[in-house]
Amino acid sequence: MVVVVILVAVSIVWSQRFTDRTIVINPLLDTTAACPSGQWNWMASSIGWGEFGSYLEGDAEHAWIQRLGAAIELVRIGSHTSVAFTSDIEFIANPDNNIRFNPRAVFWQEGFLVTFRNSNGYWQIGYYHRCKHDVDNLTIGRERALIYGSVLAKYLWPLTLERWEGVGVLRADVFTIRQDDRTPPTDDGNFPHHKRMTATVGASFHARRALTDLLGIYLASWLQATAYGTTMSTYPTFDGIRTATLNGGITAGIAITGQSHFRIGLTWEYLADTGVNPQPEHSHLVSLTVSIVNPRAIW
């Protein structure tokens, strides 16, 4: 943490957003899909989640948010190994049309996630392709197309505290492809650019507590630091760290509990680069959302 603070203190704070930053998918939590040791179970399970909400505080581009995600567990080996394909989208709308719902940007993520159980927790490795698409933005003369694929690794360890249950997560991403096409071009050398990204490290904490048989509360927080090099390139160059950046957020609320959880929550986030406009913009965002998650495989 001391290193992160020092790096951020001397940098300009811009970064990128991950669509799954407030949740953790772990197919091995779903014990109903387990099979005997040494045996394989094909197409073992499917997982879905969704969220919709309104921004109460933010910038001109953020009025509405919608996020959808799914995972298909392709292979389950015993109760210790899982291979899944996952996909998530984050849709952003601003209020600039006659119904105050103007589609602005779609962030997309898809990839493969391999999960291993060990004695104390879970390891996850995989590859994720991420991109951002504008929605009908050519008419206003501002477009930005992003691609930021990465090899990722995570470690998840279960946490318990009195009546709370939760999971802590450490993660690292090394970017394998980096694209940041802007119309009009805006890079003047003073701002970190997606084509200079090298790696991201982060941590998150997710917890929930049952209050009654039908009602509970939940909490999630996350922090992410990104390192940027000096060379503009579609593919990684690993030529040292020119600057570093920081993103973070916290979300909490109540949940109606059952086979699925229906959540109503309040979220605060600092996104160092919202990724929407060609000129990078940082923003403090506060949103009120409703969401549905599968508690058997999602934190």
C-alpha positions as CSV (number, residue, x, y, z in Angstrom):
1,M,0.0,0.0,0.0
2,V,2.9,2.4,0.7
3,V,4.2,1.8,-2.8
4,V,0.8,2.4,-4.3
5,V,0.3,5.6,-2.4
6,I,3.7,7.0,-3.4
7,L,3.1,6.1,-7.1
8,V,-0.3,7.8,-7.1
9,A,1.0,10.9,-5.3
10,V,3.4,11.6,-8.2
11,S,1.0,10.7,-11.0
12,I,-1.9,12.1,-12.9
13,V,-4.9,9.9,-12.0
14,W,-6.4,8.3,-15.0
15,S,-7.1,4.6,-15.6
16,Q,-9.6,2.1,-17.0
17,R,-12.8,0.4,-15.8
18,F,-13.5,-3.3,-15.4
19,T,-17.1,-4.4,-15.7
20,D,-16.9,-7.0,-12.9
21,R,-15.2,-4.7,-10.4
22,T,-17.9,-5.0,-7.7
23,I,-18.5,-8.8,-7.9
24,V,-16.5,-12.0,-7.8
25,I,-17.5,-15.1,-9.8
26,N,-16.4,-18.5,-8.3
27,P,-18.2,-21.5,-9.9
28,L,-16.7,-23.9,-7.3
29,L,-18.9,-22.2,-4.7
30,D,-21.9,-24.0,-6.3
31,T,-21.6,-27.4,-4.8
32,T,-24.6,-28.7,-6.6
33,A,-22.5,-29.1,-9.7
34,A,-19.7,-31.0,-8.0
35,C,-18.8,-34.5,-9.1
36,P,-16.9,-37.4,-7.5
37,S,-13.1,-37.0,-7.2
38,G,-11.3,-37.8,-10.4
39,Q,-14.4,-37.5,-12.6
40,W,-15.4,-34.8,-15.1
41,N,-18.7,-33.0,-15.4
42,W,-19.3,-31.2,-18.7
43,M,-21.4,-28.0,-18.9
44,A,-21.6,-28.2,-15.1
45,S,-23.5,-25.0,-14.3
46,S,-24.5,-21.5,-15.5
47,I,-24.4,-18.3,-13.6
48,G,-26.1,-15.0,-14.3
49,W,-26.3,-11.5,-12.7
50,G,-27.7,-8.1,-13.6
51,E,-27.9,-4.6,-12.3
52,F,-29.7,-1.4,-13.3
53,G,-29.6,2.0,-11.7
54,S,-29.5,5.8,-11.8
55,Y,-26.5,8.0,-11.0
56,L,-27.3,10.5,-8.3
57,E,-24.0,12.3,-8.6
58,G,-21.4,12.2,-11.4
59,D,-20.7,13.9,-14.7
60,A,-22.5,14.9,-17.8
61,E,-22.2,11.5,-19.4
62,H,-23.5,9.4,-16.5
63,A,-27.2,9.3,-15.9
64,W,-28.1,5.6,-16.1
65,I,-26.1,2.3,-15.7
66,Q,-27.0,-1.2,-16.7
67,R,-24.7,-4.2,-16.2
68,L,-25.4,-7.8,-17.2
69,G,-23.1,-10.8,-16.8
70,A,-23.1,-14.6,-17.3
71,A,-20.8,-17.5,-16.9
72,I,-21.0,-21.0,-18.4
73,E,-19.0,-23.6,-16.6
74,L,-17.6,-25.7,-19.4
75,V,-15.8,-28.3,-17.2
76,R,-15.9,-29.3,-13.5
77,I,-13.3,-31.8,-12.3
78,G,-14.3,-33.2,-9.0
79,S,-14.8,-30.4,-6.5
80,H,-11.4,-28.7,-7.0
81,T,-11.2,-27.4,-10.6
82,S,-13.5,-25.4,-12.9
83,V,-13.1,-24.0,-16.4
84,A,-15.7,-21.4,-17.3
85,F,-16.5,-18.9,-20.1
86,T,-17.7,-15.5,-18.9
87,S,-19.1,-12.4,-20.5
88,D,-20.2,-9.1,-19.0
89,I,-21.4,-5.7,-20.3
90,E,-21.7,-2.3,-18.8
91,F,-24.0,0.2,-20.6
92,I,-23.9,3.9,-19.9
93,A,-26.5,6.5,-20.9
94,N,-26.6,10.2,-20.4
95,P,-29.8,12.4,-20.2
96,D,-29.3,14.2,-23.5
97,N,-32.5,13.3,-25.4
98,N,-36.2,13.9,-25.1
99,I,-36.7,10.9,-22.8
100,R,-33.5,11.6,-20.8
101,F,-32.1,8.2,-21.7
102,N,-29.4,8.7,-24.4
103,P,-27.2,5.6,-25.0
104,R,-23.6,6.7,-24.8
105,A,-21.1,3.8,-24.3
106,V,-21.0,0.0,-23.9
107,F,-18.1,-1.7,-22.1
108,W,-17.7,-5.4,-23.0
109,Q,-15.7,-8.2,-21.3
110,E,-15.4,-11.8,-22.2
111,G,-12.9,-14.6,-21.5
112,F,-12.0,-17.9,-19.9
113,L,-11.6,-18.3,-16.2
114,V,-10.0,-21.4,-14.6
115,T,-10.5,-21.9,-10.8
116,F,-8.5,-24.2,-8.5
117,R,-9.4,-24.9,-4.9
118,N,-6.5,-25.3,-2.4
119,S,-6.5,-25.9,1.4
120,N,-7.0,-22.2,2.2
121,G,-8.8,-20.6,-0.7
122,Y,-9.0,-20.5,-4.5
123,W,-6.7,-19.6,-7.3
124,Q,-8.1,-18.2,-10.6
125,I,-6.2,-17.6,-13.9
126,G,-7.5,-16.7,-17.3
127,Y,-7.6,-14.4,-20.2
128,Y,-10.1,-11.6,-20.7
129,H,-10.8,-9.5,-23.9
130,R,-12.2,-6.1,-23.1
131,C,-13.4,-3.4,-25.3
132,K,-15.5,-0.2,-25.3
133,H,-17.8,0.9,-28.1
134,D,-19.5,4.2,-28.6
135,V,-23.3,4.3,-29.3
136,D,-24.4,6.8,-32.0
137,N,-21.7,9.3,-31.0
138,L,-20.4,10.1,-34.5
139,T,-23.0,12.8,-34.9
140,I,-21.5,14.8,-32.0
141,G,-18.0,14.4,-33.4
142,R,-16.5,12.6,-30.4
143,E,-15.6,8.9,-30.5
144,R,-13.3,6.6,-28.5
145,A,-12.7,2.9,-29.1
146,L,-10.8,0.9,-26.5
147,I,-9.4,-2.6,-26.4
148,Y,-7.5,-3.8,-23.3
149,G,-7.1,-7.6,-23.2
150,S,-5.1,-9.1,-20.3
151,V,-3.9,-12.3,-18.7
152,L,-5.2,-12.3,-15.2
153,A,-4.5,-14.0,-11.9
154,K,-6.5,-13.9,-8.7
155,Y,-6.4,-15.4,-5.2
156,L,-9.6,-15.7,-3.2
157,W,-9.7,-16.5,0.5
158,P,-12.9,-17.0,2.5
159,L,-13.4,-14.8,5.5
160,T,-15.8,-15.2,8.5
161,L,-16.4,-12.7,11.3
162,E,-19.2,-13.3,13.8
163,R,-22.4,-13.4,11.6
164,W,-20.7,-12.2,8.5
165,E,-19.3,-14.3,5.7
166,G,-17.2,-13.0,2.9
167,V,-14.2,-13.3,0.6
168,G,-11.0,-11.2,0.1
169,V,-9.5,-11.0,-3.4
170,L,-6.1,-10.1,-4.7
171,R,-5.7,-9.8,-8.5
172,A,-3.2,-8.8,-11.1
173,D,-3.6,-8.2,-14.9
174,V,-0.8,-8.0,-17.5
175,F,-2.1,-6.4,-20.7
176,T,-1.5,-8.2,-24.0
177,I,-3.2,-5.9,-26.4
178,R,-3.9,-2.2,-25.9
179,Q,-5.9,0.0,-28.2
180,D,-7.1,3.6,-27.7
181,D,-8.5,5.2,-30.9
182,R,-9.8,8.8,-30.3
183,T,-11.8,11.1,-32.6
184,P,-10.5,13.8,-32.5
185,P,-7.0,12.7,-31.3
186,T,-6.3,14.1,-27.9
187,D,-3.1,12.5,-26.6
188,D,-0.6,15.3,-25.9
189,G,1.9,13.2,-23.9
190,N,0.7,14.5,-20.6
191,F,-2.0,11.9,-19.9
192,P,-1.5,8.2,-19.5
193,H,-2.9,6.4,-22.6
194,H,-4.3,2.8,-22.9
195,K,-1.6,2.1,-25.4
196,R,0.9,2.6,-22.6
197,M,-0.8,0.3,-20.1
198,T,1.4,-2.5,-18.8
199,A,-0.2,-4.1,-15.7
200,T,-2.9,-3.7,-13.0
201,V,-2.9,-4.8,-9.4
202,G,-5.9,-4.7,-7.1
203,A,-7.7,-5.9,-4.1
204,S,-11.4,-6.2,-3.1
205,F,-13.5,-7.3,-0.2
206,H,-17.0,-8.8,-0.4
207,A,-19.2,-9.7,2.6
208,R,-22.8,-10.4,3.4
209,R,-24.9,-11.1,6.5
210,A,-28.3,-12.6,7.0
211,L,-30.6,-10.6,9.2
212,T,-33.7,-12.9,8.9
213,D,-34.6,-15.8,6.7
214,L,-35.6,-13.4,3.9
215,L,-33.5,-10.3,4.5
216,G,-29.8,-9.6,4.6
217,I,-27.2,-6.9,4.0
218,Y,-24.1,-6.8,1.8
219,L,-21.0,-4.8,1.3
220,A,-18.2,-4.7,-1.3
221,S,-15.2,-2.5,-1.7
222,W,-12.4,-2.5,-4.3
223,L,-9.1,-0.7,-5.1
224,Q,-7.1,-0.9,-8.3
225,A,-3.7,0.5,-9.4
226,T,-2.5,0.6,-13.0
227,A,1.1,1.1,-14.3
228,Y,1.8,2.8,-17.6
229,G,5.0,2.6,-19.6
230,T,6.6,5.2,-21.9
231,T,6.0,3.7,-25.4
232,M,2.8,3.9,-27.4
233,S,2.1,0.4,-28.8
234,T,-0.8,-1.9,-29.5
235,Y,1.2,-4.8,-27.9
236,P,3.1,-4.7,-24.6
237,T,6.6,-3.2,-24.4
238,F,7.4,-3.4,-20.6
239,D,9.8,-0.5,-20.8
240,G,9.5,0.7,-17.2
241,I,6.8,2.6,-15.3
242,R,6.2,6.2,-16.5
243,T,3.2,6.8,-14.2
244,A,0.7,4.9,-12.1
245,T,-3.0,5.5,-11.4
246,L,-5.7,4.6,-8.9
247,N,-9.4,3.6,-9.0
248,G,-11.7,2.5,-6.2
249,G,-15.2,2.2,-4.8
250,I,-17.6,0.9,-2.2
251,T,-21.1,-0.5,-2.4
252,A,-23.6,-1.5,0.3
253,G,-27.2,-2.2,0.7
254,I,-30.0,-4.7,1.6
255,A,-30.9,-8.0,0.0
256,I,-34.0,-10.0,-0.3
257,T,-32.5,-13.5,0.0
258,G,-33.4,-16.9,-1.4
259,Q,-32.1,-19.0,-4.3
260,S,-31.2,-15.6,-5.8
261,H,-30.5,-12.3,-4.0
262,F,-32.4,-9.2,-5.0
263,R,-30.3,-6.3,-3.9
264,I,-31.0,-2.6,-3.5
265,G,-27.8,-0.6,-2.9
266,L,-25.9,2.6,-3.0
267,T,-22.5,2.8,-4.7
268,W,-19.7,5.3,-4.7
269,E,-16.8,5.0,-7.2
270,Y,-13.9,7.0,-8.3
271,L,-13.0,6.2,-11.9
272,A,-9.8,7.9,-12.9
273,D,-10.7,7.6,-16.6
274,T,-14.4,7.0,-17.3
275,G,-13.4,5.9,-20.8
276,V,-16.3,7.7,-22.5
277,N,-14.9,10.8,-24.2
278,P,-11.7,11.1,-26.3
279,Q,-10.3,13.5,-23.7
280,P,-9.9,11.3,-20.6
281,E,-12.1,12.5,-17.7
282,H,-12.0,11.4,-14.1
283,S,-15.2,11.3,-12.1
284,H,-16.7,10.6,-8.6
285,L,-19.9,8.6,-9.3
286,V,-22.7,7.9,-6.8
287,S,-25.5,5.5,-8.0
288,L,-28.6,3.9,-6.6
289,T,-29.1,0.4,-8.1
290,V,-31.1,-2.8,-8.0
291,S,-29.4,-6.0,-8.9
292,I,-30.0,-9.8,-8.9
293,V,-27.1,-12.2,-8.2
294,N,-26.7,-15.9,-7.7
295,P,-25.3,-16.3,-4.2
296,R,-24.2,-19.9,-4.8
297,A,-21.4,-18.7,-7.2
298,I,-21.2,-14.9,-6.9
299,W,-20.0,-12.6,-4.2
